[in-house]
């Protein structure tokens, strides 16, 4: 399985799991979406793969600049 795929011109990363239960995949996909990720599913035979992405909107830097 490729680690990254492009859906609608956006790069997504595979979550590293192979799902055989579409219901479980839907639950995991919803959790990612609730956590602010975009999620896309890919079906190959009887296996399902989940790809996610999230755009960084804020970077927090701690400590003093050098």
N, C-alpha and C positions, 0 to 999 in steps of 0.2 A: 504494500500500500504506500502510495506517495504521502509524504509528510505534509505537503501543502498542495492546495488546489485553488483554482480561481473560479468564483461564482459571480456572475454579473459584473465582471471587471474588478472584483475585490479579492484579495488574497486571504484565504482561510487556512488554519492549521488543524491537522487531525488531532483529536483528543487521545489517540493511542489505544483505543479500545475497539474490539469487534463485537457488535451487538447482534444477537440472533432473535431477540424479542423486540418487536416494533413498539410495543407498549412501554417497555423499559427505556428504549431510545427516546420516545416522546417525553417521558418524565425527566430524563437527564437533559434533553434539549430545553425544556421549559425552565429547569433550574439555571442553566447557563443564561437564558434570556432574562430571567429575573435578576441575575447578578450583573446585567448590563452588557452581555455579549450578544453578538449576532451569531446565529447558528444555522448551518445548512446540513442536510442529510444526503447521503449517497447510498443507493441500494445496488448491490452486486450479488445476484443469485439470491441465496437465503441469508445473506449477511448485510448488515447495515453499518455505516460509518458516519461519525459525526465530526464536522469541521466547524471551528469557531474562530471569531475574531473580535477584538475590542480596540477601539481607538483610544489612545491615551489623551486625556483632555487636561490633565494637571500633573506636574512633576513637583514633588516636594523634596527640597534639598536641605539637609541638616548640616550643622557645623558652620564654621567660618570659612570664607573664601581664602585661598592660599595666595 
